[in-house]
């Protein structure tokens, strides 16, 4: 059964991500960056199924022209043309949709497809789905061949062993990661308000050694202390829950909480991680399109975060001021942000990295 599902084609998206080539036959996947939509997680009893988040992979893709104008257009976040900064083989691998059979069969298929991509050296971008979709991707990280460090952006800790008997739902992915021998550790960023975590989950996360930064701590101290927790040279898996972002910028989520992380600081942090580490994979989860603003700003923000990561894969993508100075010889523009610092340095102020977009 598993062999047949591994070779079965995925479902073609309504439109490709960034107009990348669509390849739904897993046997034909050959990509530097592979994007995969994973729509379902293990449902909780009584929750709507399918939930609104299952619509997010195609909702995000639909707004591709809103978060990137395509080849030849300057990207001020990256300091260059995204098409020139991205690796040459970027492929949209379609969606893995749960249409029949058990959830066990569906999750096993997601894991095997992700394992195929990791084994081939592809950097995987996953569009969820709620945060439970991360779990079968985590199961595939053994194919990376080295211990992987998890960087987690979220309003919630997601450390429940189970909820109402369900172990692979959206409240459990980071606990699930903590049980994997090929996960070397984790940093969790943006926690605030309340969620499924209780005292027992907080104590368990601390006992494991998770480095937890509340949103309030990030607002007060910046991202430099966060960046310092990621071991030098470690491959990274980045999981981003859209409700980690402040709801004024990402309103289209099911569990909005005030006081979240802001794009203006989160995007430079992601660029810094991508420059300093190999991001073997990332997921963007918990976008609920029906709750988004009319202009689709949550989906656009999701797309921009992905672009900020991909544009710096392999150490590429300069800070904007540095790029202007390099391209046009504008010597009077000072260096801003982590692009101007040596690898390993964490003494940067993420609030200034994008300052050149305001220079005239």
C-alpha positions in Angstrom: 0.0 0.0 0.0 2.7 2.5 1.0 4.8 1.8 -2.2 1.7 2.6 -4.4 0.9 5.8 -2.5 4.5 6.9 -2.8 4.4 6.7 -6.6 0.8 8.1 -6.9 0.7 11.7 -8.2 0.0 14.5 -5.9 -2.9 16.9 -6.6 -2.1 19.8 -8.9 -2.5 23.2 -7.3 -5.0 25.7 -8.6 -2.0 27.8 -9.6 1.7 27.3 -9.0 3.6 29.0 -6.3 5.4 31.9 -7.9 4.7 30.3 -11.3 7.2 27.6 -10.6 7.1 24.4 -12.7 4.5 22.0 -11.4 5.5 18.4 -11.1 3.0 16.0 -9.5 4.8 12.8 -10.3 7.1 12.1 -7.3 9.4 10.0 -9.6 10.1 13.1 -11.5 11.0 15.3 -8.6 14.4 16.9 -9.0 14.6 20.2 -7.2 16.9 22.5 -5.3 13.7 23.8 -3.6 10.6 21.8 -3.5 7.3 23.2 -2.3 4.6 20.8 -1.1 1.1 21.5 0.1 0.0 19.3 3.1 -3.6 20.0 3.8 -4.6 17.7 6.7 -3.5 16.7 10.2 -5.0 14.2 12.6 -8.4 15.7 13.5 -9.6 16.2 17.0 -13.0 14.8 17.9 -15.7 17.4 17.4 -13.5 19.7 15.3 -14.7 20.7 11.8 -13.2 18.4 9.2 -11.9 19.5 6.9 -11.0 22.7 8.7 -10.4 26.1 7.1 -6.7 25.7 7.2 -6.9 22.9 4.5 -7.6 25.7 2.0 -4.5 27.6 2.8 -1.9 26.0 0.4 -3.9 27.1 -2.6 -5.0 30.4 -1.0 -1.3 31.4 -0.5 -0.3 30.3 -4.0 -3.2 32.3 -5.5 -1.6 35.6 -4.2 1.8 34.8 -5.6 1.7 37.9 -7.8 1.0 40.0 -4.7 4.1 38.9 -2.8 6.4 38.8 -5.8 6.2 40.7 -9.1 8.5 38.1 -10.7 11.8 38.1 -12.6 13.4 41.4 -13.2 11.8 43.1 -10.2 14.0 44.3 -7.3 13.1 42.9 -3.9 14.0 45.4 -1.2 13.9 42.8 1.6 16.6 40.8 -0.2 18.5 43.5 -1.9 18.2 42.0 -5.3 16.1 40.2 -7.9 14.5 37.2 -6.2 14.7 35.2 -9.4 18.5 35.6 -9.4 18.9 34.8 -5.7 16.8 31.7 -5.7 18.4 28.4 -6.7 17.8 27.4 -10.3 15.5 24.4 -9.8 12.4 25.5 -7.9 9.5 23.1 -8.2 5.9 23.1 -7.0 5.2 19.5 -6.1 1.4 20.0 -5.7 -0.7 19.1 -2.7 -1.0 15.9 -0.6 -4.7 15.7 0.1 -6.4 13.3 2.4 -9.3 12.0 0.3 -9.7 8.4 1.5 -8.2 5.8 3.8 -7.0 6.2 7.3 -5.1 9.1 8.7 -2.2 6.7 9.4 -2.0 5.9 5.7 -2.1 9.6 4.8 0.6 10.6 7.3 2.8 7.8 6.2 2.5 9.0 2.6 3.4 12.6 3.6 6.5 11.3 5.5 7.7 9.1 2.6 7.3 11.9 0.1 9.2 14.3 2.4 11.8 11.7 3.0 12.3 11.3 -0.7 12.9 15.0 -1.1 15.2 15.3 1.9 17.2 12.3 0.7 17.7 13.9 -2.6 19.1 17.1 -1.0 16.1 19.3 -1.8 15.2 22.1 0.6 11.6 21.5 1.4 8.9 24.3 1.8 5.6 23.0 3.2 2.4 25.0 3.0 -0.2 23.8 5.7 -2.7 23.0 6.9 -2.9 23.4 10.6 0.2 22.8 12.8 -0.4 19.1 12.9 0.9 18.8 9.4 4.4 19.4 10.7 4.4 16.0 12.5 4.7 13.7 9.5 7.4 16.1 8.1 9.3 15.8 11.3 9.2 12.0 11.0 11.1 12.4 7.7 14.0 14.4 9.1 16.0 11.3 9.6 16.7 11.4 5.9 18.8 14.6 6.3 21.6 12.4 7.8 22.5 14.8 10.5 20.8 16.0 13.7 18.5 18.9 12.9 17.8 21.9 15.1 14.2 23.1 15.2 13.3 26.9 15.2 9.6 27.4 16.0 7.6 30.6 15.6 4.2 30.5 17.3 1.9 32.1 19.9 1.6 28.7 21.5 4.0 26.1 22.9 2.4 23.0 21.1 3.8 20.6 23.6 0.8 18.4 24.4 1.3 14.7 24.5 -2.3 14.3 23.2 -5.6 16.2 23.2 -8.7 14.0 23.7 -6.6 11.0 22.8 -5.3 12.4 19.5 -1.4 12.5 19.4 -0.8 14.1 16.0 -3.0 17.2 16.1 -2.0 20.8 16.0 -1.3 21.0 19.8 1.5 18.4 19.7 4.2 19.0 17.0 6.9 20.3 19.3 6.4 17.6 21.8 6.6 15.1 18.9 9.9 16.7 17.8 11.3 16.4 21.2 10.9 12.6 21.0 13.0 12.2 17.8 16.6 11.2 18.2 17.6 13.1 15.0 16.3 16.4 16.5 19.2 18.0 18.3 17.2 20.7 20.2 14.9 23.6 19.6 14.3 27.3 20.1 10.6 28.5 20.4 9.8 32.1 19.8 6.7 34.3 20.2 4.7 32.6 23.0 2.0 34.8 24.6 -1.4 34.7 26.0 -2.9 31.2 26.7 -3.4 28.1 24.7 -3.4 24.3 25.2 -0.2 24.4 27.4 -0.5 23.8 31.1 2.1 23.9 33.8 3.0 20.3 33.0 3.8 21.2 29.3 5.9 24.2 30.3 7.9 22.1 32.8 8.4 19.3 30.2 9.6 21.8 27.6 12.1 23.3 30.0 13.3 19.8 31.2 13.9 18.9 27.5 16.1 22.0 27.1 13.9 24.0 24.8 15.0 27.7 24.6 11.7 29.6 24.9 11.4 33.3 24.2 8.0 34.9 24.8 6.9 37.7 22.4 7.4 40.2 25.2 11.0 39.1 25.6 11.6 39.5 21.9 10.0 42.9 21.9 12.3 44.0 24.7 15.5 42.3 23.8 15.4 41.8 20.0 16.3 38.7 18.1 20.0 38.6 18.7 19.7 36.5 21.9 17.4 34.1 19.9 19.9 33.7 17.1 22.6 33.0 19.6 20.8 29.8 20.8 21.0 28.1 17.4 24.2 25.9 17.4 26.8 27.0 14.9 26.7 24.8 11.8 23.5 23.0 12.7 21.0 22.3 9.9 17.7 23.9 10.8 14.1 23.1 10.3 11.9 26.2 10.6 8.3 25.9 11.5 6.2 29.1 11.4 2.6 29.2 12.8 0.9 32.3 11.4 -0.6 33.1 14.8 3.0 33.8 16.0 2.7 37.0 14.0 0.8 39.9 15.4 -2.9 39.7 14.2 -2.7 43.3 12.9 -0.4 41.9 10.2 -1.8 38.3 10.0 -5.5 38.4 11.0 -6.4 35.2 9.1 -5.8 32.7 11.8 -8.0 30.7 14.1 -6.3 31.6 17.4 -5.3 35.3 17.2 -3.5 36.8 20.2 -2.5 40.4 20.6 1.2 41.4 21.1 2.7 39.1 18.5 5.9 39.3 16.5 6.1 41.9 13.7 7.1 41.2 10.2 9.7 44.0 10.3 11.8 42.1 12.8 10.8 38.5 12.0 11.8 38.7 8.4 15.4 39.9 9.1 15.7 37.2 11.7 14.7 34.5 9.1 17.1 35.9 6.6 19.9 35.7 9.2 19.1 32.1 10.0 19.0 31.2 6.3 22.4 32.9 5.7 24.1 31.2 8.7 22.6 27.8 8.5 21.3 25.4 6.0 17.5 25.4 6.4 16.7 21.9 5.3 13.0 22.6 5.4 10.4 25.0 6.6 6.7 25.1 6.9 4.1 27.9 7.1 1.0 26.7 8.8 -2.3 27.8 10.4 -3.4 30.3 7.8 -7.2 30.3 7.8 -8.3 32.0 4.5 -11.9 32.6 5.5 -10.7 34.8 8.4 -8.3 36.8 6.3 -8.8 40.4 5.4 -10.3 41.2 2.0 -6.9 42.0 0.5 -5.4 38.6 1.6 -2.7 40.2 3.8 -2.2 37.0 5.9 -1.5 35.0 2.8 0.7 37.8 1.4 2.7 37.9 4.7 3.1 34.1 4.6 4.4 34.4 1.1 6.8 37.2 2.0 8.3 35.2 4.9 8.9 32.3 2.6 10.6 34.5 0.0 12.8 36.1 2.7 14.0 32.6 3.6 14.5 31.2 0.1 16.2 34.4 -1.1 18.9 33.8 1.5 19.3 30.0 1.2 23.0 29.2 0.8 24.1 32.5 2.3 22.7 34.6 -0.6 20.7 37.8 -0.3 22.3 40.9 1.1 20.7 43.4 3.5 19.1 46.2 1.5 21.5 48.9 2.3 24.5 46.7 1.6 23.0 45.7 -1.7 22.5 49.3 -2.8 26.0 50.1 -1.9 27.3 47.1 -3.8 25.2 47.6 -6.9 25.3 51.3 -7.3 28.4 52.4 -5.4 26.5 54.5 -2.9 29.2 54.8 -0.3 27.3 57.1 2.0 24.8 54.4 3.0 25.8 52.7 6.3 25.8 49.0 6.7 22.7 47.7 8.6 21.8 44.4 10.1 23.3 40.9 10.1 24.4 41.0 6.5 27.2 43.4 7.6 28.3 41.2 10.5 30.7 38.2 10.5 29.1 34.8 10.8 28.6 33.9 14.4 28.0 37.5 15.5 24.6 38.2 17.1 25.0 41.9 18.0 22.6 43.3 15.4 19.5 45.4 15.6 16.9 43.8 13.4 14.9 47.1 13.4 17.4 48.7 11.1 18.1 46.1 8.5 15.4 47.3 6.1 16.1 51.0 6.6 17.3 51.6 3.1 13.8 51.3 1.7 13.0 54.6 3.4 16.1 56.3 2.1 15.8 58.7 -0.8 
